[in-house]
Amino acid sequence: MKKISNNIFFLMLIFGTLITISSNSWFSAWMGLEINLLSFIPLMNDSKKNLMNSESSLKYFLTQAFASSILLFSIIILLMNFNFNKIIFENFNNLMILSTLMLKSGAAPFHFWFPGVMEGLSWINNLILMTWQKIAPLMLISYNMNYNFFIISIILSMFIGAMGGLNQTSLRKLMAFSSINHLGWMLMAMMNNEILWFIYFMLYSFLSMSIILMFNNFKLFHFNQIYNFSLMNSTIKFFMFLNLLSLGGLPPFLGFLPKWLVIQNLMYNNQYFLLFMSLYFTLITLYFYLRMSYSIYMLNFNKNSWMLMNNFSNKNMTFILTMNFFSIMGLMIISLIYLIL
């Protein structure tokens, strides 16, 4: 019965997002966001009684409900006619709508709820929060862009995403700050190209899925747990941390492809300041990914020959390792296809 209800809520989650992205009015878009919110709250509470789960659900509900109320208020005001300066009023109202949508997606400076909510959720719910739950707000943001506000949000998202992950010991918070950093790249792509941000989002979702499924498979939640990776097959360990470097955008992995496309677009539009800031903060995110790899391979590497196949026979590992392979070799495969065609 529990599984059936979860499937229903999951279908409602998909349905709410589809309503939002296919709507032709702000009211129907708001309705889709509300359906999406109310269907995700039950999914956040798994079968186990977990206080952190309940706390994260409450944080998420209060934040999203607050954003939805302001969004509805802004939409109502947008449809009303006032006698005073209409240009200034409409610009202010558009900024209010844009701010609420960024609050819903977790972009800086409205990111305060995102790491705390992710800390109390399971890896599967984190994956939904990092990927699917961003589609509807980002789609609405792309309809209502403001160049100056975008610049501020992009720089802050990259800065907070890079600096926030430096001293983290929780893998969930580290992935949360990484998501904030990537959200800055998506906004930067959105500002210059309508399709580029969606390509970036799809590749980011694929990379996040390949990493989070592996974290979920081995029940890894904190930094100190990865010291026990000496009990894991060295092939799995190798795939996992090359995949982290791919998420950070290190060439020649697949994660470099969307960043490469955005960099080319920035150079074409002569936006060299944004290019410099984005590359600088991406190097910082690569640092804390490399720190994880270094600590496992160099500081504490014990290999017990009688436990080499631990967790390797899991039937899910074939699918997970296939995703990791495409994450690592994807850029080379795409380049080869391009040369052949």
C-alpha positions as a Markdown table, in Angstrom:
| # | Residue | x | y | z |
|---|---|---|---|---|
| 1 | Met | 0.0 | 0.0 | 0.0 |
| 2 | Lys | 2.9 | 2.3 | 0.9 |
| 3 | Lys | 4.5 | 1.6 | -2.5 |
| 4 | Ile | 1.3 | 2.3 | -4.4 |
| 5 | Ser | 0.8 | 5.7 | -2.6 |
| 6 | Asn | 4.4 | 6.7 | -3.4 |
| 7 | Asn | 3.9 | 5.9 | -7.1 |
| 8 | Ile | 0.8 | 8.1 | -7.1 |
| 9 | Phe | 2.6 | 11.0 | -5.5 |
| 10 | Phe | 5.5 | 10.5 | -7.9 |
| 11 | Leu | 3.1 | 10.7 | -10.9 |
| 12 | Met | 1.6 | 13.9 | -9.4 |
| 13 | Leu | 5.1 | 15.3 | -9.1 |
| 14 | Ile | 5.7 | 14.7 | -12.8 |
| 15 | Phe | 2.2 | 16.0 | -13.6 |
| 16 | Gly | 2.7 | 19.3 | -11.7 |
| 17 | Thr | 6.0 | 20.0 | -13.4 |
| 18 | Leu | 4.4 | 19.3 | -16.8 |
| 19 | Ile | 1.5 | 21.7 | -16.1 |
| 20 | Thr | 4.0 | 24.4 | -15.2 |
| 21 | Ile | 6.2 | 24.1 | -18.2 |
| 22 | Ser | 3.3 | 23.9 | -20.6 |
| 23 | Ser | 1.1 | 26.6 | -19.1 |
| 24 | Asn | 0.4 | 29.8 | -21.0 |
| 25 | Ser | -0.6 | 31.9 | -17.9 |
| 26 | Trp | 1.0 | 32.7 | -14.6 |
| 27 | Phe | -2.0 | 31.3 | -12.7 |
| 28 | Ser | -1.7 | 27.8 | -14.3 |
| 29 | Ala | 2.1 | 27.9 | -13.8 |
| 30 | Trp | 1.5 | 28.7 | -10.1 |
| 31 | Met | -1.0 | 25.8 | -9.9 |
| 32 | Gly | 1.5 | 23.4 | -11.3 |
| 33 | Leu | 4.1 | 24.5 | -8.8 |
| 34 | Glu | 1.6 | 23.9 | -5.9 |
| 35 | Ile | 0.8 | 20.4 | -7.2 |
| 36 | Asn | 4.5 | 19.7 | -7.5 |
| 37 | Leu | 5.1 | 20.9 | -3.9 |
| 38 | Leu | 2.2 | 19.0 | -2.3 |
| 39 | Ser | 3.2 | 15.7 | -4.0 |
| 40 | Phe | 6.9 | 16.0 | -3.1 |
| 41 | Ile | 6.3 | 16.5 | 0.7 |
| 42 | Pro | 4.9 | 12.9 | 1.2 |
| 43 | Leu | 7.8 | 11.5 | -0.8 |
| 44 | Met | 10.3 | 13.2 | 1.5 |
| 45 | Asn | 9.0 | 11.1 | 4.5 |
| 46 | Asp | 10.2 | 7.5 | 4.0 |
| 47 | Ser | 9.0 | 4.5 | 5.9 |
| 48 | Lys | 11.5 | 4.9 | 8.7 |
| 49 | Lys | 10.8 | 7.3 | 11.5 |
| 50 | Asn | 13.5 | 9.9 | 11.1 |
| 51 | Leu | 13.4 | 13.3 | 12.9 |
| 52 | Met | 15.8 | 14.8 | 10.3 |
| 53 | Asn | 13.4 | 13.7 | 7.6 |
| 54 | Ser | 10.5 | 15.5 | 9.3 |
| 55 | Glu | 12.6 | 18.6 | 9.9 |
| 56 | Ser | 13.7 | 18.8 | 6.3 |
| 57 | Ser | 10.1 | 18.3 | 5.1 |
| 58 | Leu | 8.9 | 21.1 | 7.3 |
| 59 | Lys | 11.7 | 23.4 | 6.2 |
| 60 | Tyr | 11.0 | 22.7 | 2.5 |
| 61 | Phe | 7.3 | 23.2 | 2.9 |
| 62 | Leu | 7.6 | 26.5 | 4.8 |
| 63 | Thr | 10.1 | 27.9 | 2.3 |
| 64 | Gln | 8.2 | 26.8 | -0.8 |
| 65 | Ala | 4.8 | 27.9 | 0.7 |
| 66 | Phe | 6.3 | 31.4 | 1.4 |
| 67 | Ala | 7.7 | 31.6 | -2.1 |
| 68 | Ser | 4.4 | 30.5 | -3.6 |
| 69 | Ser | 2.4 | 33.1 | -1.6 |
| 70 | Ile | 4.7 | 35.9 | -2.8 |
| 71 | Leu | 4.5 | 34.6 | -6.3 |
| 72 | Leu | 0.7 | 34.6 | -6.2 |
| 73 | Phe | 0.6 | 38.0 | -4.7 |
| 74 | Ser | 3.0 | 39.3 | -7.5 |
| 75 | Ile | 0.8 | 37.7 | -10.2 |
| 76 | Ile | -2.3 | 39.3 | -8.9 |
| 77 | Ile | -0.7 | 42.7 | -8.7 |
| 78 | Leu | 0.7 | 42.2 | -12.2 |
| 79 | Leu | -2.8 | 41.9 | -13.6 |
| 80 | Met | -4.1 | 45.0 | -11.9 |
| 81 | Asn | -3.8 | 48.5 | -13.3 |
| 82 | Phe | -2.5 | 51.4 | -11.2 |
| 83 | Asn | -2.2 | 55.1 | -11.9 |
| 84 | Phe | 1.3 | 55.7 | -10.8 |
| 85 | Asn | 4.6 | 55.1 | -12.7 |
| 86 | Lys | 3.8 | 51.8 | -14.6 |
| 87 | Ile | 7.4 | 51.2 | -15.8 |
| 88 | Ile | 9.0 | 51.3 | -12.3 |
| 89 | Phe | 6.2 | 49.3 | -10.8 |
| 90 | Glu | 6.4 | 46.6 | -13.5 |
| 91 | Asn | 10.1 | 46.3 | -13.1 |
| 92 | Phe | 9.8 | 45.9 | -9.3 |
| 93 | Asn | 7.1 | 43.3 | -9.7 |
| 94 | Asn | 9.1 | 41.4 | -12.2 |
| 95 | Leu | 12.0 | 41.3 | -9.7 |
| 96 | Met | 9.7 | 40.0 | -7.1 |
| 97 | Ile | 8.6 | 37.1 | -9.4 |
| 98 | Leu | 12.1 | 36.4 | -10.3 |
| 99 | Ser | 13.2 | 36.4 | -6.7 |
| 100 | Thr | 10.5 | 33.9 | -5.7 |
| 101 | Leu | 11.4 | 31.6 | -8.6 |
| 102 | Met | 15.1 | 31.7 | -7.5 |
| 103 | Leu | 14.0 | 30.9 | -4.0 |
| 104 | Lys | 12.2 | 27.9 | -5.2 |
| 105 | Ser | 15.2 | 26.6 | -7.3 |
| 106 | Gly | 17.7 | 27.3 | -4.5 |
| 107 | Ala | 19.8 | 29.9 | -6.3 |
| 108 | Ala | 21.9 | 32.4 | -4.3 |
| 109 | Pro | 21.2 | 34.7 | -2.5 |
| 110 | Phe | 18.0 | 32.7 | -1.8 |
| 111 | His | 19.9 | 29.4 | -1.1 |
| 112 | Phe | 19.7 | 29.4 | 2.7 |
| 113 | Trp | 17.2 | 26.5 | 2.9 |
| 114 | Phe | 18.8 | 24.2 | 0.4 |
| 115 | Pro | 21.8 | 22.6 | 2.2 |
| 116 | Gly | 19.8 | 22.1 | 5.4 |
| 117 | Val | 16.9 | 20.4 | 3.6 |
| 118 | Met | 19.3 | 18.1 | 1.7 |
| 119 | Glu | 21.1 | 17.1 | 4.9 |
| 120 | Gly | 18.0 | 15.4 | 6.3 |
| 121 | Leu | 16.8 | 13.5 | 3.1 |
| 122 | Ser | 17.7 | 10.2 | 1.6 |
| 123 | Trp | 19.9 | 10.1 | -1.5 |
| 124 | Ile | 17.0 | 9.4 | -3.8 |
| 125 | Asn | 15.0 | 12.3 | -2.5 |
| 126 | Asn | 18.2 | 14.5 | -2.8 |
| 127 | Leu | 18.5 | 13.4 | -6.4 |
| 128 | Ile | 14.9 | 14.5 | -7.1 |
| 129 | Leu | 15.5 | 17.8 | -5.3 |
| 130 | Met | 18.7 | 18.5 | -7.2 |
| 131 | Thr | 17.3 | 17.7 | -10.7 |
| 132 | Trp | 13.5 | 17.4 | -11.3 |
| 133 | Gln | 12.5 | 20.0 | -8.7 |
| 134 | Lys | 14.5 | 22.6 | -10.6 |
| 135 | Ile | 12.9 | 22.2 | -14.0 |
| 136 | Ala | 9.7 | 24.2 | -13.4 |
| 137 | Pro | 11.3 | 27.2 | -11.6 |
| 138 | Leu | 14.1 | 27.4 | -14.2 |
| 139 | Met | 11.7 | 27.2 | -17.0 |
| 140 | Leu | 9.7 | 30.1 | -15.6 |
| 141 | Ile | 12.9 | 32.1 | -14.9 |
| 142 | Ser | 13.8 | 31.8 | -18.6 |
| 143 | Tyr | 10.5 | 33.6 | -19.4 |
| 144 | Asn | 11.3 | 36.5 | -17.0 |
| 145 | Met | 14.9 | 37.4 | -17.3 |
| 146 | Asn | 16.6 | 40.5 | -15.9 |
| 147 | Tyr | 20.2 | 41.0 | -16.9 |
| 148 | Asn | 21.5 | 42.9 | -13.9 |
| 149 | Phe | 19.8 | 40.7 | -11.4 |
| 150 | Phe | 21.1 | 37.6 | -13.2 |
| 151 | Ile | 24.7 | 38.8 | -13.0 |
| 152 | Ile | 24.4 | 39.2 | -9.2 |
| 153 | Ser | 22.8 | 35.8 | -8.7 |
| 154 | Ile | 25.3 | 34.1 | -11.0 |
| 155 | Ile | 28.3 | 35.4 | -9.2 |
| 156 | Leu | 26.8 | 34.8 | -5.7 |
| 157 | Ser | 25.8 | 31.2 | -6.7 |
| 158 | Met | 29.3 | 30.4 | -7.9 |
| 159 | Phe | 30.9 | 32.0 | -4.9 |
| 160 | Ile | 28.7 | 30.4 | -2.3 |
| 161 | Gly | 28.7 | 27.0 | -4.1 |
| 162 | Ala | 32.5 | 27.0 | -4.2 |
| 163 | Met | 33.3 | 28.4 | -0.7 |
| 164 | Gly | 30.5 | 26.6 | 1.1 |
| 165 | Gly | 31.8 | 23.1 | 0.1 |
| 166 | Leu | 35.4 | 23.7 | 1.4 |
| 167 | Asn | 34.9 | 22.8 | 5.0 |
| 168 | Gln | 32.0 | 20.3 | 4.7 |
| 169 | Thr | 32.2 | 16.9 | 6.2 |
| 170 | Ser | 28.8 | 15.8 | 5.0 |
| 171 | Leu | 28.6 | 14.5 | 1.5 |
| 172 | Arg | 24.9 | 15.6 | 1.2 |
| 173 | Lys | 25.8 | 19.2 | 2.0 |
| 174 | Leu | 28.8 | 19.0 | -0.3 |
| 175 | Met | 26.5 | 17.9 | -3.2 |
| 176 | Ala | 24.1 | 20.7 | -2.2 |
| 177 | Phe | 26.8 | 23.4 | -2.5 |
| 178 | Ser | 27.9 | 21.8 | -5.8 |
| 179 | Ser | 24.4 | 22.1 | -7.0 |
| 180 | Ile | 24.3 | 25.8 | -6.2 |
| 181 | Asn | 27.5 | 26.3 | -8.1 |
| 182 | His | 26.1 | 24.4 | -11.1 |
| 183 | Leu | 22.9 | 26.5 | -10.9 |
| 184 | Gly | 25.1 | 29.6 | -11.4 |
| 185 | Trp | 26.4 | 28.0 | -14.6 |
| 186 | Met | 22.8 | 27.2 | -15.8 |
| 187 | Leu | 21.7 | 30.8 | -15.2 |
| 188 | Met | 24.7 | 32.1 | -17.1 |
| 189 | Ala | 23.8 | 29.7 | -20.0 |
| 190 | Met | 20.2 | 30.8 | -19.8 |
| 191 | Met | 21.2 | 34.5 | -20.0 |
| 192 | Asn | 22.9 | 33.9 | -23.4 |
| 193 | Asn | 21.1 | 31.0 | -25.0 |
| 194 | Glu | 17.6 | 29.5 | -24.6 |
| 195 | Ile | 18.6 | 25.9 | -25.4 |
| 196 | Leu | 22.1 | 25.9 | -23.8 |
| 197 | Trp | 20.9 | 25.9 | -20.2 |
| 198 | Phe | 18.6 | 22.9 | -20.9 |
| 199 | Ile | 21.6 | 20.9 | -22.4 |
| 200 | Tyr | 23.6 | 21.8 | -19.3 |
| 201 | Phe | 20.8 | 20.8 | -17.0 |
| 202 | Met | 20.3 | 17.4 | -18.7 |
| 203 | Leu | 24.1 | 16.6 | -18.6 |
| 204 | Tyr | 24.2 | 17.8 | -14.9 |
| 205 | Ser | 21.3 | 15.5 | -14.0 |
| 206 | Phe | 23.0 | 12.5 | -15.7 |
| 207 | Leu | 26.2 | 13.1 | -13.8 |
| 208 | Ser | 24.4 | 13.7 | -10.5 |
| 209 | Met | 22.4 | 10.5 | -10.9 |
| 210 | Ser | 25.5 | 8.4 | -11.6 |
| 211 | Ile | 27.2 | 9.7 | -8.4 |
| 212 | Ile | 24.2 | 9.7 | -6.1 |
| 213 | Leu | 23.1 | 6.2 | -7.0 |
| 214 | Met | 26.6 | 5.0 | -6.1 |
| 215 | Phe | 26.5 | 6.9 | -2.8 |
| 216 | Asn | 23.1 | 5.4 | -2.1 |
| 217 | Asn | 24.3 | 1.9 | -3.0 |
| 218 | Phe | 27.2 | 2.0 | -0.4 |
| 219 | Lys | 25.2 | 4.1 | 2.2 |
| 220 | Leu | 27.8 | 6.9 | 2.2 |
| 221 | Phe | 26.6 | 10.1 | 4.0 |
| 222 | His | 29.7 | 11.6 | 5.6 |
| 223 | Phe | 33.3 | 12.3 | 4.7 |
| 224 | Asn | 34.8 | 10.0 | 7.3 |
| 225 | Gln | 32.9 | 7.0 | 5.9 |
| 226 | Ile | 34.9 | 7.1 | 2.7 |
| 227 | Tyr | 38.0 | 6.0 | 4.7 |
| 228 | Asn | 36.4 | 2.6 | 4.8 |
| 229 | Phe | 36.5 | 2.5 | 1.0 |
| 230 | Ser | 39.5 | 0.2 | 1.4 |
| 231 | Leu | 36.9 | -2.6 | 1.7 |
| 232 | Met | 35.5 | -1.7 | -1.8 |
| 233 | Asn | 36.6 | -3.0 | -5.1 |
| 234 | Ser | 39.3 | -0.7 | -6.5 |
| 235 | Thr | 37.5 | -0.5 | -9.9 |
| 236 | Ile | 34.4 | 0.9 | -8.2 |
| 237 | Lys | 36.5 | 3.4 | -6.3 |
| 238 | Phe | 38.3 | 4.5 | -9.4 |
| 239 | Phe | 34.9 | 5.0 | -11.3 |
| 240 | Met | 33.4 | 7.0 | -8.4 |
| 241 | Phe | 36.1 | 9.6 | -8.0 |
| 242 | Leu | 36.7 | 10.1 | -11.7 |
| 243 | Asn | 32.9 | 10.7 | -11.9 |
| 244 | Leu | 33.3 | 13.3 | -9.2 |
| 245 | Leu | 36.0 | 15.0 | -11.2 |
| 246 | Ser | 33.6 | 14.8 | -14.2 |
| 247 | Leu | 30.9 | 16.6 | -12.2 |
| 248 | Gly | 33.5 | 19.3 | -11.3 |
| 249 | Gly | 34.0 | 19.9 | -15.1 |
| 250 | Leu | 37.6 | 18.6 | -15.5 |
| 251 | Pro | 38.5 | 17.7 | -19.1 |
| 252 | Pro | 38.4 | 15.2 | -20.8 |
| 253 | Phe | 35.3 | 13.9 | -18.9 |
| 254 | Leu | 31.7 | 14.4 | -20.0 |
| 255 | Gly | 31.2 | 17.1 | -17.3 |
| 256 | Phe | 33.5 | 19.4 | -19.2 |
| 257 | Leu | 31.2 | 19.4 | -22.3 |
| 258 | Pro | 28.4 | 21.7 | -20.9 |
| 259 | Lys | 31.0 | 24.1 | -19.4 |
| 260 | Trp | 32.9 | 24.1 | -22.7 |
| 261 | Leu | 29.7 | 25.1 | -24.5 |
| 262 | Val | 29.0 | 27.9 | -22.0 |
| 263 | Ile | 32.6 | 29.2 | -22.2 |
| 264 | Gln | 32.4 | 29.3 | -26.0 |
| 265 | Asn | 29.1 | 31.3 | -25.7 |
| 266 | Leu | 30.6 | 33.7 | -23.2 |
| 267 | Met | 33.7 | 34.4 | -25.4 |
| 268 | Tyr | 31.4 | 34.9 | -28.4 |
| 269 | Asn | 29.4 | 37.6 | -26.5 |
| 270 | Asn | 32.6 | 39.2 | -25.1 |
| 271 | Gln | 31.6 | 38.5 | -21.4 |
| 272 | Tyr | 35.1 | 38.0 | -20.2 |
| 273 | Phe | 34.5 | 39.1 | -16.6 |
| 274 | Leu | 31.8 | 36.3 | -16.1 |
| 275 | Leu | 34.1 | 33.9 | -17.9 |
| 276 | Phe | 37.0 | 34.6 | -15.4 |
| 277 | Met | 34.7 | 34.4 | -12.3 |
| 278 | Ser | 33.1 | 31.2 | -13.4 |
| 279 | Leu | 36.5 | 29.5 | -14.1 |
| 280 | Tyr | 38.0 | 30.7 | -10.9 |
| 281 | Phe | 35.2 | 29.4 | -8.7 |
| 282 | Thr | 35.0 | 26.1 | -10.7 |
| 283 | Leu | 38.7 | 25.5 | -9.8 |
| 284 | Ile | 37.7 | 25.8 | -6.1 |
| 285 | Thr | 35.0 | 23.2 | -6.5 |
| 286 | Leu | 37.5 | 20.9 | -8.2 |
| 287 | Tyr | 39.7 | 21.3 | -5.1 |
| 288 | Phe | 37.3 | 19.7 | -2.7 |
| 289 | Tyr | 36.6 | 16.9 | -5.1 |
| 290 | Leu | 40.3 | 16.3 | -5.4 |
| 291 | Arg | 40.6 | 16.4 | -1.6 |
| 292 | Met | 38.2 | 13.5 | -1.3 |
| 293 | Ser | 40.1 | 11.4 | -3.9 |
| 294 | Tyr | 43.5 | 12.3 | -2.4 |
| 295 | Ser | 42.4 | 11.3 | 1.1 |
| 296 | Ile | 41.3 | 7.9 | 0.0 |
| 297 | Tyr | 44.1 | 7.0 | -2.4 |
| 298 | Met | 47.0 | 8.5 | -0.6 |
| 299 | Leu | 46.3 | 9.0 | 3.2 |
| 300 | Asn | 44.6 | 5.8 | 4.2 |
| 301 | Phe | 44.7 | 3.1 | 1.6 |
| 302 | Asn | 44.4 | -0.4 | 2.9 |
| 303 | Lys | 43.4 | -3.3 | 0.6 |
| 304 | Asn | 42.2 | -6.6 | 2.1 |
| 305 | Ser | 42.3 | -9.3 | -0.6 |
| 306 | Trp | 39.6 | -11.4 | 1.0 |
| 307 | Met | 37.0 | -8.6 | 0.7 |
| 308 | Leu | 37.7 | -7.4 | -2.8 |
| 309 | Met | 34.2 | -8.3 | -4.1 |
| 310 | Asn | 32.3 | -6.6 | -1.3 |
| 311 | Asn | 29.1 | -5.0 | -2.8 |
| 312 | Phe | 30.4 | -5.6 | -6.3 |
| 313 | Ser | 28.0 | -8.5 | -7.0 |
| 314 | Asn | 25.0 | -6.2 | -6.4 |
| 315 | Lys | 22.7 | -6.4 | -9.4 |
| 316 | Asn | 22.4 | -2.5 | -9.5 |
| 317 | Met | 26.2 | -2.1 | -9.9 |
| 318 | Thr | 26.1 | -3.0 | -13.6 |
| 319 | Phe | 23.7 | -0.1 | -14.3 |
| 320 | Ile | 25.6 | 2.3 | -12.0 |
| 321 | Leu | 29.0 | 1.4 | -13.6 |
| 322 | Thr | 27.6 | 1.8 | -17.1 |
| 323 | Met | 26.4 | 5.3 | -16.2 |
| 324 | Asn | 29.8 | 6.0 | -14.7 |
| 325 | Phe | 31.6 | 4.8 | -17.8 |
| 326 | Phe | 29.6 | 7.3 | -20.0 |
| 327 | Ser | 30.2 | 10.0 | -17.5 |
| 328 | Ile | 34.0 | 9.5 | -17.8 |
| 329 | Met | 34.2 | 8.6 | -21.5 |
| 330 | Gly | 31.2 | 10.7 | -22.8 |
| 331 | Leu | 33.2 | 13.6 | -24.1 |
| 332 | Met | 35.5 | 11.3 | -26.1 |
| 333 | Ile | 32.6 | 9.3 | -27.5 |
| 334 | Ile | 30.8 | 12.5 | -28.6 |
| 335 | Ser | 34.0 | 13.9 | -30.2 |
| 336 | Leu | 34.4 | 10.6 | -32.0 |
| 337 | Ile | 30.8 | 10.6 | -33.3 |
| 338 | Tyr | 31.3 | 14.2 | -34.4 |
| 339 | Leu | 34.5 | 13.3 | -36.4 |
| 340 | Ile | 32.8 | 10.4 | -38.0 |
| 341 | Leu | 29.7 | 12.4 | -39.1 |
